[in-house]
Amino acid sequence: MVSHGHQGTTSSALTRLNVKAAHLLGVPPNGYGNLLGLSPEYLDDDLCRTPTVTTIRIAELSTVRTPWTELSALLAQQSGIGTLGVWDYLITSAATPLEGIQDASTYLATIADVGTDTLTIDEDGDQITISHVNGADLTHEAASAIHAFVLSLCQRRLSESAQRRLVPVNVALATEAPRRHDTLTELYGTRTIDFEAPVSSVTFLSTELKRPNPHAQPGLSAVLRRHAEQTLASSIPLHNWLDVFRTTLASAQGETAPTLSTAARRMAVSTRTLQRRLDEHGTTWSDEVETLRRARVTRLLHDTDLGIDAIAARSGYADARALRRAVQRWHGTTPTALRRTGRVATTPGIRPGRVPGVGSGGIVAQKRSSPAG
C-alpha cells in the first residue's frame, strides 16, 4: 500500500547527506539554511521528512560549486552504511544481494520521494538491471548528479552485501557525457559507461547478485521490513509551513499547555509574524491548539489507562471538569463513554503517532505488499 502523504518529501537522513556535501563543498549556509525543514529540530529527527524542493535546492546549489560528477562521487563517499537508516540494511542483510535490492525498491519511500523517484529491477537472461528514474523538476546538473549517485549507492550496498566489490557489466546515464570521465570510471570501477540513455541504470551478472550473502541471518530481513513499515507509518511529512508549525506545536506541548511565545521562539519568528502566517493558511492559534488538544485527549483516552485528572493536566486543562466540557463539545459524550467505546475522532492536520507517549501503526510499501513475517 502506497501512502500519498509521503510524496513531496524525502527522509531527513537523505537531506542531512546533501547538507553535509554542501558544507564540504563550501556552499554558503545562508543560501540554504532558511529552507523549510532544515531547522535542527526537524533535520536531526529521523521521523521528520523534508520537503523535496528543499533537497533539490541544496543539490542545485552544490552543482554551482562543483561539476555534477564530483558531487555524485562526494555523496557516494559520504554515504557509509547506516547513513540512510533501515534502507541500507535491507540490502546488506538479505539472503542474497538481489533480494536485498528488491526490498530496497519496495521500501524506497523510506528515503526518497516516491512521487518522483522509482527504482526497478529487471532480469534478462544472465543479467540483472537496476534502473532509476527521477521525474523531479530540477536543473540538468543536479539531475545528473542524482542519477549517478543513486546508481553508485546501489552498487556500494550490493558490494557490502556480497562482501566484495561488484563491478557492473554496464552503466547507463540519462545525461550528456561530461568533459572528463575519470571520476565516473573510478566511482563505478568500469569504463563501460553509456551516456544519453533513455533511463539511468546499472547492470550486473545474475550470478553475482544471486550468490548467497555469507553473513545473512535468517529472519532478519523480515524484521527489517517491519521496521521500514513502522518508520513510514510514524513519519512526519513536512510538506509546507503549516506542517512545520503543527509539528513544532505538538513538540512544544509536552506536559503543559503550549504558549504562543514558546511556539514563535521555536519557529524563530515573532508572535505577530506567527499569527499572520497562520491567518494566511486559513487558521488561528486558538484553532490549532484546540485541534492538538482534541487529538491528544482522544488518543490518551483510547490508548492509555490514565485517569481523567491526569489527562486533563497533560492536555493543558485546569481540571477534569474543563476536560469533560471539551469532550462533550467535540464528541457529544463523556470521557468515560468515549474511552469505553474506543471511538477515535479523525482530526485533520494532526498525526496520532506524534501525540507524546502514543504510537501509531500502518504499512507503506512501494512496489509489492509486505512479505509475511
SERO-4910 file (N, C-alpha, C, O; in steps of 0.05 Angstrom, whole numbers):
BEGIN
 pado doro    nc1    nc2    nc3   cac1   cac2   cac3    cc1    cc2    cc3    oc1    oc2    oc3
  Met    A     17    -24      0      0      0      0     18     25      0     35     28     17
  Val    A     13     42    -19     29     67    -22     15     90     -8     -9     94    -12
  Ser    A     30    105      9     18    128     22     25    153      6     48    159      2
  His    A      4    167     -3      9    192    -17     19    214      1     29    234     -9
  Gly    A     16    210     27     25    231     46     55    235     46     65    256     53
  His    A     70    214     37     99    216     37    109    230     11    132    239     10
  Gln    A     92    231     -9    101    243    -34    106    273    -30     91    286    -15
  Gly    A    126    283    -43    134    311    -39    154    315    -17    161    338    -11
  Thr    A    163    293     -5    182    295     17    204    273     14    199    253      1
  Thr    A    227    278     27    248    258     28    255    254     58    248    271     74
  Ser    A    270    233     64    278    228     91    297    249    101    313    261     85
  Ser    A    297    255    127    316    274    138    344    263    135    363    279    134
  Ala    A    348    237    135    374    225    131    386    233    104    409    240    102
  Leu    A    370    231     83    379    239     57    385    269     55    404    277     42
  Thr    A    368    285     69    373    314     69    399    320     84    414    337     75
  Arg    A    404    306    106    429    311    121    453    305    104    473    319    105
  Leu    A    451    284     88    473    276     70    478    299     50    501    305     45
  Asn    A    457    310     39    460    333     20    471    358     33    487    372     22
  Val    A    462    363     58    472    386     73    502    382     78    517    402     76
  Lys    A    510    358     86    538    353     92    555    357     67    577    369     68
  Ala    A    546    348     44    561    351     19    563    381     12    584    390      3
  Ala    A    541    396     16    542    425     10    562    439     28    577    456     19
  His    A    563    431     53    582    442     72    611    437     63    628    454     64
  Leu    A    616    412     56    643    404     47    651    418     22    675    423     17
  Leu    A    632    425      5    638    440    -19    640    470    -15    647    485    -34
  Gly    A    634    479      9    636    507     15    613    524      6    615    548      2
  Val    A    590    511      2    565    526     -5    558    543     19    555    533     41
  Pro    A    555    570     16    548    587     38    522    579     52    501    576     38
  Pro    A    521    574     78    497    565     92    473    585     88    450    576     89
  Asn    A    479    611     85    457    630     82    442    625     56    421    637     52
  Gly    A    453    608     38    439    603     13    418    581     16    400    578     -1
  Tyr    A    419    565     38    400    544     41    391    540     70    372    526     75
  Gly    A    404    554     89    398    549    117    369    555    125    359    543    144
  Asn    A    356    573    111    328    581    118    307    565    102    283    571    104
  Leu    A    316    545     87    297    529     72    280    512     92    289    505    114
  Leu    A    255    506     83    236    492    100    247    464    108    255    449     91
  Gly    A    246    459    134    254    432    144    283    430    152    291    408    160
  Leu    A    299    451    150    327    450    156    334    459    184    357    458    192
  Ser    A    314    467    200    319    472    228    329    447    241    318    425    236
  Pro    A    349    448    259    359    424    272    337    407    285    339    383    287
  Glu    A    316    420    295    294    406    308    282    386    289    272    365    298
  Tyr    A    281    391    263    270    373    243    291    357    229    287    333    224
  Leu    A    313    370    222    334    357    207    346    334    223    354    313    211
  Asp    A    348    336    249    360    316    266    340    295    275    347    276    290
  Asp    A    315    298    267    294    279    276    289    260    253    279    268    231
  Asp    A    295    235    256    292    215    235    263    210    227    258    199    206
  Leu    A    244    219    244    216    216    237    206    238    218    186    234    204
  Cys    A    220    260    218    211    283    201    221    278    172    243    269    168
  Arg    A    204    285    153    211    283    125    212    311    113    192    327    116
  Thr    A    234    318    100    239    345     89    224    348     63    223    329     47
  Pro    A    215    372     57    203    377     30    223    371      8    247    378     11
  Thr    A    215    357    -13    233    350    -34    245    375    -47    269    374    -55
  Val    A    231    397    -48    241    421    -60    266    431    -45    283    444    -56
  Thr    A    266    426    -19    290    434     -3    314    418    -11    336    429    -15
  Thr    A    311    392    -13    333    374    -21    343    381    -49    367    382    -54
  Ile    A    324    387    -67    332    394    -94    348    420    -94    368    422   -108
  Arg    A    339    440    -79    353    465    -79    382    462    -69    400    475    -79
  Ile    A    386    446    -49    413    442    -39    430    429    -60    454    437    -64
  Ala    A    419    409    -75    435    396    -96    441    416   -118    464    416   -129
  Glu    A    423    433   -125    428    453   -146    449    473   -137    466    481   -153
  Leu    A    449    481   -112    470    500   -102    497    486   -102    517    499   -108
  Ser    A    497    460    -96    523    445    -96    535    443   -124    559    444   -127
  Thr    A    518    439   -144    529    436   -171    538    463   -183    551    464   -204
  Val    A    531    485   -169    543    511   -177    572    512   -169    588    526   -181
  Arg    A    578    498   -147    606    498   -136    624    477   -148    649    480   -148
  Thr    A    613    456   -159    629    434   -170    615    420   -192    590    420   -193
  Pro    A    629    406   -210    616    391   -232    598    369   -220    603    359   -198
  Trp    A    578    361   -234    559    341   -224    573    314   -219    565    299   -201
  Thr    A    593    308   -234    608    283   -230    621    283   -202    621    263   -188
  Glu    A    632    306   -194    646    308   -168    626    307   -146    631    295   -125
  Leu    A    602    319   -150    582    318   -129    572    290   -124    569    281   -102
  Ser    A    567    275   -146    558    247   -143    579    231   -129    572    214   -112
  Ala    A    604    235   -135    625    220   -121    627    227    -91    632    210    -75
  Leu    A    624    253    -85    625    262    -58    601    250    -41    605    241    -19
  Leu    A    578    251    -53    554    239    -39    559    209    -34    552    200    -12
  Ala    A    570    195    -54    575    167    -50    596    162    -28    593    144    -12
  Gln    A    616    179    -28    638    177     -8    627    181     20    636    168     39
  Gln    A    608    199     23    597    206     50    574    187     59    565    190     81
  Ser    A    566    169     41    543    153     48    551    125     58    545    105     45
  Gly    A    566    124     80    573     99     92    548     83    100    527     95    103
  Ile    A    552     57    105    529     41    112    516     51    138    530     57    157
  Gly    A    490     54    138    476     64    161    468     93    158    451    104    172
  Thr    A    481    107    138    474    135    134    445    139    127    433    159    136
  Leu    A    434    121    112    406    123    104    387    105    120    366     98    111
  Gly    A    396     97    143    379     81    161    373     54    152    389     40    140
  Val    A    347     45    157    339     18    152    342     11    122    346    -13    116
  Trp    A    339     30    104    341     24     76    368     11     69    369     -8     53
  Asp    A    390     20     81    416      9     77    416    -21     85    426    -38     70
  Tyr    A    405    -26    108    407    -54    119    388    -73    106    392    -97    107
  Leu    A    367    -63     93    350    -80     77    366    -94     55    361   -117     49
  Ile    A    386    -80     44    403    -91     23    424   -109     35    428   -132     25
  Thr    A    438   -100     54    462   -114     64    455   -139     81    473   -156     85
  Ser    A    431   -141     91    424   -163    109    407   -184     96    400   -204    109
  Ala    A    401   -181     71    384   -201     57    399   -227     51    424   -227     52
  Ala    A    385   -248     43    397   -273     38    416   -272     13    436   -285     12
  Thr    A    408   -255     -6    425   -250    -30    424   -221    -36    405   -207    -28
  Pro    A    444   -210    -51    443   -182    -59    418   -176    -75    406   -154    -72
  Leu    A    409   -195    -92    385   -190   -108    360   -186    -90    345   -167    -94
  Glu    A    357   -203    -70    334   -200    -52    336   -174    -37    315   -161    -31
  Gly    A    360   -166    -30    364   -141    -16    356   -117    -32    342    -99    -22
  Ile    A    364   -116    -57    357    -92    -74    328    -93    -81    316    -71    -86
  Gln    A    315   -116    -82    286   -117    -86    272   -105    -62    252    -90    -66
  Asp    A    281   -111    -38    269    -99    -14    273    -69    -14    256    -53     -7
  Ala    A    297    -61    -23    304    -32    -23    285    -17    -43    278      6    -38
  Ser    A    278    -31    -65    260    -19    -84    232    -17    -72    218      4    -76
  Thr    A    223    -38    -59    197    -38    -46    194    -15    -26    173     -2    -24
  Tyr    A    215    -11    -10    214      9     11    230     34      5    242     47     22
  Leu    A    231     41    -21    245     65    -29    234     90    -15    249    110    -11
  Ala    A    209     89     -7    196    112      6    210    119     33    206    141     43
  Thr    A    225    100     44    238    106     70    260    128     66    268    140     86
  Ile    A    269    132     42    290    152     38    282    173     17    290    196     19
  Ala    A    267    165     -4    263    182    -27    234    191    -30    216    181    -15
  Asp    A    229    209    -48    203    218    -55    192    200    -77    199    201   -100
  Val    A    173    182    -69    163    162    -88    144    175   -108    134    162   -126
  Gly    A    138    201   -104    123    215   -124    139    222   -149    128    227   -170
  Thr    A    166    222   -146    183    229   -168    204    208   -174    215    206   -196
  Asp    A    210    191   -154    232    171   -157    221    143   -159    203    136   -144
  Thr    A    232    127   -177    227     99   -178    253     83   -181    272     93   -193
  Leu    A    253     59   -170    276     41   -172    265     14   -180    250      2   -165
  Thr    A    273      5   -204    262    -20   -214    285    -40   -219    307    -32   -226
  Ile    A    278    -66   -217    297    -87   -221    286   -106   -243    264   -116   -240
  Asp    A    302   -110   -264    293   -127   -286    315   -148   -291    338   -142   -293
  Glu    A    306   -173   -294    324   -195   -300    320   -204   -329    297   -209   -338
  Asp    A    342   -205   -344    341   -213   -372    363   -232   -378    386   -224   -382
  Gly    A    356   -258   -378    377   -278   -383    397   -279   -360    390   -284   -337
  Asp    A    422   -274   -367    443   -276   -347    451   -249   -335    472   -247   -322
  Gln    A    433   -229   -339    439   -202   -329    415   -191   -313    392   -197   -319
  Ile    A    421   -175   -293    401   -161   -277    407   -131   -279    429   -122   -273
  Thr    A    387   -115   -286    390    -87   -289    373    -72   -268    349    -77   -265
  Ile    A    386    -53   -255    373    -36   -235    370     -8   -248    390      4   -255
  Ser    A    346      1   -251    341     27   -264    330     47   -245    314     41   -227
  His    A    339     72   -248    329     94   -231    318    116   -249    331    125   -268
  Val    A    294    125   -242    281    147   -256    274    168   -235    262    163   -215
  Asn    A    281    193   -242    275    216   -225    260    236   -242    271    248   -261
  Gly    A    234    241   -235    218    259   -250    215    287   -238    197    302   -246
  Ala    A    232    294   -219    230    320   -206    238    342   -225    253    338   -244
  Asp    A    229    366   -219    236    389   -235    261    402   -223    260    416   -204
  Leu    A    284    396   -235    309    406   -225    328    411   -249    323    402   -271
  Thr    A    350    425   -244    369    431   -265    382    406   -276    383    385   -263
  His    A    393    409   -300    406    386   -313    429    376   -296    433    352   -293
  Glu    A    445    395   -286    469    387   -270    461    372   -245    472    351   -239
  Ala    A    441    382   -231    432    368   -206    420    341   -212    425    322   -198
  Ala    A    404    340   -234    392    314   -242    413    293   -248    411    270   -241
  Ser    A    434    302   -262    456    284   -270    470    274   -245    477    250   -244
  Ala    A    475    291   -226    489    283   -201    472    263   -186    483    243   -175
  Ile    A    446    267   -185    428    249   -170    428    221   -184    430    201   -170
  His    A    425    221   -210    425    195   -225    451    179   -219    451    156   -212
  Ala    A    474    193   -222    499    180   -219    503    170   -190    514    149   -185
  Phe    A    494    186   -171    497    179   -143    480    154   -136    489    136   -122
  Val    A    455    154   -144    437    132   -138    448    105   -148    448     85   -134
  Leu    A    457    105   -173    469     81   -184    493     72   -168    497     48   -163
  Ser    A    510     91   -161    534     85   -145    526     74   -117    539     56   -107
  Leu    A    506     86   -105    496     78    -79    487     49    -80    493     33    -62
  Cys    A    471     42   -100    462     14   -103    486     -5   -106    486    -26    -94
  Gln    A    505      3   -123    529    -14   -127    544    -18   -100    553    -40    -94
  Arg    A    546      4    -85    561      2    -60    547    -16    -40    560    -33    -27
  Arg    A    521    -13    -37    506    -30    -18    507    -59    -27    509    -77    -10
  Leu    A    504    -64    -53    505    -92    -63    532   -104    -57    534   -128    -50
  Ser    A    553    -88    -61    580    -98    -55    584   -104    -26    597   -124    -19
  Glu    A    572    -88     -9    574    -93     20    559   -118     28    567   -132     46
  Ser    A    537   -123     14    522   -147     19    537   -172     10    538   -192     24
  Ala    A    551   -170    -13    566   -193    -23    593   -196    -10    607   -216    -13
  Gln    A    602   -176      6    628   -176     19    651   -175     -1    673   -184      5
  Arg    A    646   -163    -24    667   -159    -44    656   -138    -64    632   -135    -67
  Arg    A    675   -125    -77    666   -104    -96    654   -117   -121    667   -133   -135
  Leu    A    629   -109   -127    616   -119   -151    619    -98   -173    612    -75   -170
  Val    A    631   -106   -195    636    -88   -217    613    -92   -238    609   -115   -247
  Pro    A    599    -71   -245    577    -75   -264    586    -82   -292    608    -75   -301
  Val    A    569    -96   -306    573   -102   -335    571    -77   -351    586    -73   -371
  Asn    A    552    -60   -343    547    -35   -358    534    -14   -340    518    -21   -322
  Val    A    541     11   -344    528     33   -331    516     51   -353    530     58   -372
  Ala    A    492     60   -350    479     78   -369    468    102   -354    454     99   -334
  Leu    A    474    126   -364    465    150   -351    449    167   -370    456    172   -393
  Ala    A    426    176   -360    408    192   -376    417    221   -375    402    239   -365
  Thr    A    441    226   -384    452    253   -383    474    255   -405    484    235   -415
  Glu    A    480    279   -412    502    284   -432    529    276   -420    533    277   -396
  Ala    A    546    267   -437    573    259   -428    588    284   -417    589    305   -430
  Pro    A    601    281   -394    617    303   -383    643    305   -398    650    287   -414
  Arg    A    657    327   -394    683    331   -408    703    309   -400    718    300   -417
  Arg    A    703    302   -374    722    282   -365    706    259   -352    686    263   -339
  His    A    715    234   -357    701    211   -348    715    198   -324    705    179   -313
  Asp    A    739    207   -317    755    193   -297    741    190   -270    744    170   -257
  Thr    A    726    211   -262    713    209   -236    692    187   -236    690    172   -217
  Leu    A    677    185   -258    656    164   -260    669    136   -263    659    117   -253
  Thr    A    691    135   -278    705    109   -281    714     99   -254    712     75   -248
  Glu    A    725    116   -238    733    109   -211    709    102   -193    711     83   -177
  Leu    A    688    117   -196    664    113   -180    652     85   -184    645     71   -165
  Tyr    A    650     76   -209    637     51   -215    657     28   -219    649      4   -219
  Gly    A    682     34   -223    702     13   -227    701      2   -255    711    -21   -259
  Thr    A    691     16   -274    689      7   -302    690     31   -321    681     53   -314
  Arg    A    699     26   -345    698     46   -366    674     42   -384    669     58   -402
  Thr    A    659     21   -379    635     15   -396    612     32   -386    595     22   -372
  Ile    A    612     57   -394    591     76   -385    579     89   -410    593    101   -426
  Asp    A    553     86   -413    539     98   -436    525    124   -426    515    125   -404
  Phe    A    524    144   -444    511    169   -437    487    174   -456    484    161   -477
  Glu    A    470    193   -447    446    200   -462    428    176   -466    415    172   -486
  Ala    A    427    159   -445    410    135   -445    381    144   -438    378    164   -425
  Pro    A    361    129   -447    333    136   -440    329    135   -410    313    152   -399
  Val    A    342    116   -396    338    113   -367    366    107   -355    381     92   -367
  Ser    A    371    118   -332    396    112   -318    394     84   -305    374     78   -292
  Ser    A    415     69   -309    414     41   -299    442     30   -295    462     40   -306
  Val    A    443      9   -279    468     -5   -274    462    -35   -277    442    -45   -266
  Thr    A    479    -50   -292    473    -78   -298    495    -96   -287    519    -90   -289
  Phe    A    487   -118   -274    506   -137   -263    499   -165   -274    477   -170   -284
  Leu    A    519   -183   -272    513   -211   -278    494   -223   -258    497   -217   -234
  Ser    A    476   -239   -267    456   -251   -248    470   -268   -227    462   -268   -204
  Thr    A    491   -282   -235    505   -299   -215    517   -283   -192    518   -293   -170
  Glu    A    525   -258   -198    536   -241   -177    515   -233   -156    521   -233   -132
  Leu    A    491   -227   -165    470   -218   -146    454   -241   -134    440   -236   -114
  Lys    A    457   -265   -144    442   -288   -133    459   -305   -115    449   -323   -102
  Arg    A    484   -298   -112    502   -313    -95    494   -307    -66    490   -284    -59
  Pro    A    492   -327    -48    483   -323    -21    502   -303     -6    526   -304     -9
  Asn    A    489   -286     10    504   -268     28    517   -284     49    504   -298     64
  Pro    A    544   -283     52    558   -300     71    551   -295    100    556   -312    117
  His    A    540   -271    106    534   -265    134    504   -260    139    497   -247    158
  Ala    A    487   -270    121    459   -266    124    449   -281    149    457   -304    154
  Gln    A    430   -269    163    418   -281    187    389   -287    181    373   -269    175
  Pro    A    381   -312    183    353   -320    178    333   -303    194    337   -301    219
  Gly    A    313   -293    181    292   -278    195    298   -248    198    279   -233    204
  Leu    A    323   -240    194    329   -212    198    316   -194    178    307   -172    184
  Ser    A    314   -203    153    302   -186    132    273   -180    139    263   -158    134
  Ala    A    258   -200    149    230   -196    157    228   -175    179    210   -158    178
  Val    A    246   -176    198    247   -156    219    252   -128    208    239   -109    216
  Leu    A    270   -126    189    277   -100    177    254    -89    161    249    -65    160
  Arg    A    240   -107    147    217    -98    131    195    -87    150    183    -66    144
  Arg    A    190   -100    172    171    -89    191    180    -62    202    164    -44    206
  His    A    206    -60    207    216    -35    217    213    -13    197    206     10    203
  Ala    A    217    -19    171    213      0    150    184      9    149    178     33    145
  Glu    A    166     -9    152    137     -3    152    130     16    175    116     35    172
  Gln    A    141      9    199    136     26    222    148     53    219    136     73    228
  Thr    A    171     55    207    184     81    203    167     98    185    163    122    191
  Leu    A    156     87    164    139    103    146    112    110    160    102    132    157
  Ala    A    101     91    175     76     96    189     77    119    209     58    134    213
  Ser    A    100    122    222    103    142    243    118    167    234    122    185    250
  Ser    A    124    168    208    139    192    198    122    216    197     97    214    196
  Ile    A    134    240    196    120    265    196    128    280    171    149    294    170
  Pro    A    112    278    149    119    293    125    115    323    128     93    332    136
  Leu    A    135    339    123    134    368    125    131    379     97    151    387     84
  His    A    106    380     87    102    390     60    104    420     58    112    431     38
  Asn    A     95    433     79     93    463     78     97    475    105    102    461    125
  Trp    A     94    501    106     99    516    131     80    507    153     87    505    176
  Leu    A     55    501    146     35    494    166     42    467    178     38    463    202
  Asp    A     52    448    162     62    422    173     84    427    194     84    415    215
  Val    A    102    444    187    125    450    205    114    463    231    122    455    253
  Phe    A     95    481    228     84    494    252     70    473    270     74    473    294
  Arg    A     54    455    258     39    436    274     58    416    288     52    408    310
  Thr    A     80    409    274     99    392    287    113    406    311    117    395    332
  Thr    A    119    432    307    130    448    328    111    451    352    119    448    375
  Leu    A     85    455    346     65    458    366     63    433    383     61    434    407
  Ala    A     62    410    369     60    384    383     84    379    401     81    370    424
  Ser    A    108    386    392    132    382    408    133    402    431    146    396    451
  Ala    A    121    425    428    121    446    449    101    440    471    103    451    493
  Gln    A     82    422    466     62    416    485     73    402    510     69    411    532
  Gly    A     88    380    506     99    366    529     78    359    549     58    347    544
  Glu    A     84    367    574     66    361    596     49    386    603     32    384    620
  Thr    A     52    408    589     37    432    595     25    443    570     32    435    548
  Ala    A      8    463    573     -5    476    550     16    492    535     31    507    547
  Pro    A     17    490    508     36    506    493     28    535    493      4    542    495
  Thr    A     47    553    491     41    581    490     50    593    463     67    582    450
  Leu    A     37    615    456     44    628    431     73    637    430     86    633    409
  Ser    A     83    647    452    111    657    453    130    633    450    151    636    437
  Thr    A    124    611    462    142    587    460    143    577    431    164    572    421
  Ala    A    119    575    419    119    565    391    133    585    372    147    576    354
  Ala    A    129    611    377    142    631    360    172    629    362    187    632    343
  Arg    A    182    626    387    211    624    392    222    599    377    244    601    366
  Arg    A    208    577    378    218    553    365    217    556    335    233    544    321
  Met    A    199    572    325    197    577    296    215    599    287    217    605    263
  Ala    A    229    612    306    247    634    301    233    658    288    244    670    269
  Val    A    209    664    297    194    687    287    181    701    311    180    691    333
  Ser    A    171    725    306    157    740    327    129    728    330    119    715    311
  Thr    A    116    734    352     88    724    356     70    736    335     51    723    325
  Arg    A     75    761    328     58    774    308     61    761    281     41    757    267
  Thr    A     86    755    274     90    741    248     77    714    248     66    706    228
  Leu    A     80    699    270     68    673    272     38    674    268     26    658    253
  Gln    A     25    693    281     -4    696    278    -12    704    249    -32    695    239
  Arg    A      4    720    237     -1    728    209      1    704    190    -15    701    172
  Arg    A     22    688    194     26    664    177      3    645    181     -6    632    161
  Leu    A     -7    642    205    -30    624    210    -54    634    195    -70    619    184
  Asp    A    -58    660    196    -81    672    182    -79    668    152    -99    663    139
  Glu    A    -54    669    142    -50    665    113    -57    636    105    -64    631     82
  His    A    -55    618    124    -61    590    119    -90    583    128    -97    559    129
  Gly    A   -106    603    134   -134    599    140   -140    587    167   -160    572    170
  Thr    A   -123    592    186   -127    581    213   -118    602    234   -109    623    226
  Thr    A   -122    595    259   -114    613    281    -99    598    302   -100    573    303
  Trp    A    -86    612    320    -72    600    342    -91    583    359    -85    560    366
  Ser    A   -114    595    367   -133    581    384   -144    556    370   -148    535    383
  Asp    A   -149    557    344   -159    534    330   -139    512    329   -146    488    333
  Glu    A   -114    519    325    -93    498    324    -88    485    352    -85    461    353
  Val    A    -89    501    373    -86    490    400   -109    472    406   -106    450    418
  Glu    A   -133    480    399   -157    464    403   -155    437    388   -162    416    399
  Thr    A   -146    438    363   -143    414    347   -123    395    360   -127    371    361
  Leu    A   -100    406    369    -80    390    382    -90    377    407    -86    353    413
  Arg    A   -104    393    423   -115    382    448   -135    360    443   -135    339    457
  Arg    A   -152    364    423   -172    343    416   -158    317    409   -166    296    418
  Ala    A   -138    319    392   -123    295    384   -110    281    408   -111    257    410
  Arg    A    -98    297    424    -83    287    447   -102    273    467    -97    251    476
  Val    A   -123    288    474   -142    277    494   -155    251    484   -157    232    499
  Thr    A   -164    251    459   -177    228    448   -158    204    447   -166    182    454
  Arg    A   -133    209    440   -114    187    439   -108    176    468   -108    152    472
  Leu    A   -104    194    486    -98    185    513   -121    170    526   -117    151    541
  Leu    A   -145    178    520   -169    163    529   -170    136    517   -177    116    530
  His    A   -163    134    492   -166    109    477   -143     90    483   -147     65    484
  Asp    A   -119    100    485    -95     83    486    -81     81    513    -61     66    515
  Thr    A    -90     94    533    -77     93    559    -98     88    581   -122     90    576
  Asp    A    -88     82    605   -106     78    628   -104    102    647   -113    100    670
  Leu    A    -93    124    638    -91    148    654   -118    158    664   -138    156    649
  Gly    A   -119    168    688   -144    179    698   -151    205    685   -135    217    672
  Ile    A   -177    213    688   -186    238    676   -171    262    686   -164    280    670
  Asp    A   -165    263    711   -150    285    722   -122    287    710   -112    308    703
  Ala    A   -109    264    707    -82    263    695    -82    272    666    -65    286    657
  Ile    A   -102    263    651   -105    271    623   -110    300    621    -99    314    603
  Ala    A   -127    311    638   -132    340    638   -106    356    642   -101    375    628
  Ala    A    -90    347    662    -65    361    668    -46    359    645    -33    379    638
  Arg    A    -44    336    632    -26    333    609    -35    348    585    -18    354    567
  Ser    A    -60    354    583    -70    367    559    -75    397    562    -86    410    544
  Gly    A    -67    408    585    -69    437    589    -95    447    600   -101    471    598
  Tyr    A   -112    429    611   -137    438    623   -134    443    653   -118    429    666
  Ala    A   -149    462    663   -147    469    691   -155    446    710   -143    442    731
  Asp    A   -175    431    702   -184    408    718   -201    389    701   -204    394    677
  Ala    A   -211    368    714   -226    348    700   -252    359    689   -261    350    668
  Arg    A   -264    378    703   -289    390    693   -285    403    666   -302    400    648
  Ala    A   -264    419    664   -258    432    638   -254    411    616   -263    416    593
  Leu    A   -241    390    622   -236    369    603   -263    356    594   -267    351    570
  Arg    A   -280    351    613   -306    339    607   -323    357    589   -336    347    570
  Arg    A   -322    383    594   -336    401    577   -326    400    548   -341    401    529
  Ala    A   -299    399    546   -287    398    519   -294    373    504   -301    374    481
  Val    A   -293    350    518   -300    324    505   -329    324    496   -336    314    475
  Gln    A   -347    336    513   -375    338    506   -379    355    481   -395    349    464
  Arg    A   -364    377    479   -365    394    456   -356    381    431   -367    384    409
  Trp    A   -334    365    433   -322    352    410   -338    328    400   -344    325    377
  His    A   -346    311    420   -357    285    413   -386    281    422   -399    261    414
  Gly    A   -397    299    437   -424    296    446   -428    274    466   -449    262    469
  Thr    A   -406    268    481   -407    247    501   -388    253    524   -376    275    524
  Thr    A   -385    235    543   -367    239    565   -340    225    560   -339    207    544
  Pro    A   -319    233    574   -293    219    571   -295    190    577   -283    173    564
  Thr    A   -310    183    598   -313    154    605   -327    138    583   -318    116    576
  Ala    A   -348    150    571   -361    136    549   -344    134    524   -344    114    510
  Leu    A   -329    155    519   -311    155    496   -289    134    499   -283    120    480
  Arg    A   -279    131    523   -258    111    528   -271     83    526   -258     65    515
  Arg    A   -295     79    535   -308     53    535   -314     44    506   -310     20    500
  Thr    A   -323     62    490   -329     55    462   -304     53    444   -305     41    423
  Gly    A   -282     66    453   -258     65    437   -261     80    412   -247     74    392
  Arg    A   -278    100    411   -283    116    387   -262    138    385   -260    155    403
  Val    A   -246    137    364   -225    157    360   -232    176    337   -238    167    315
  Ala    A   -233    202    343   -240    221    322   -217    225    303   -194    223    311
  Thr    A   -224    229    278   -203    235    258   -200    265    257   -218    280    252
  Thr    A   -175    274    263   -170    302    265   -151    312    244   -128    303    243
  Pro    A   -160    329    225   -143    339    204   -118    353    214   -119    368    233
  Gly    A    -95    347    201    -71    361    207    -54    351    230    -32    360    234
  Ile    A    -65    331    246    -50    321    268    -46    291    264    -66    276    261
  Arg    A    -22    282    264    -16    253    261    -17    241    289     -1    249    306
  Pro    A    -35    221    294    -37    209    321    -10    199    331     -6    200    355
  Gly    A      7    189    314     33    178    323     50    199    337     70    191    350
  Arg    A     45    225    333     62    245    345     51    254    372     64    271    385
  Val    A     28    244    381     19    251    408     39    238    427     42    214    427
  Pro    A     51    253    445     72    242    463     61    218    478     40    219    491
  Gly    A     78    197    478     71    173    493     53    154    478     46    133    489
  Val    A     45    160    454     26    143    439     38    136    412     47    153    398
  Gly    A     37    110    405     48    102    379     26    101    358      3    108    363
  Ser    A     34     93    334     15     90    312     23     66    295     45     56    298
  Gly    A      5     57    278     10     34    262      4     41    233     -6     62    226
  Gly    A     11     22    215      5     25    187     27     13    170     49      8    180
  Ile    A     21      9    145     41     -3    127     43     14    102     22     21     91
  Val    A     67     20     93     71     34     68     92     19     53    115     16     63
  Ala    A     86     11     29    106     -2     12    103      9    -16     82     20    -22
  Gln    A    124      6    -32    122     19    -58    114      0    -80     96      6    -96
  Lys    A    127    -24    -82    123    -39   -106    108    -66   -101     97    -77   -120
  Arg    A    108    -75    -77     95   -100    -72     86   -101    -43     95    -85    -27
  Ser    A     67   -117    -37     57   -119     -9     79   -131      8     96   -146     -1
  Ser    A     78   -124     34     99   -133     52     98   -163     56     76   -175     59
  Pro    A    121   -177     55    121   -206     60    112   -211     88    117   -195    106
  Ala    A    100   -234     92     91   -241    119    116   -246    136    135   -258    126
  Gly    A    115   -237    161    138   -242    178    131   -237    206    149   -240    224
***
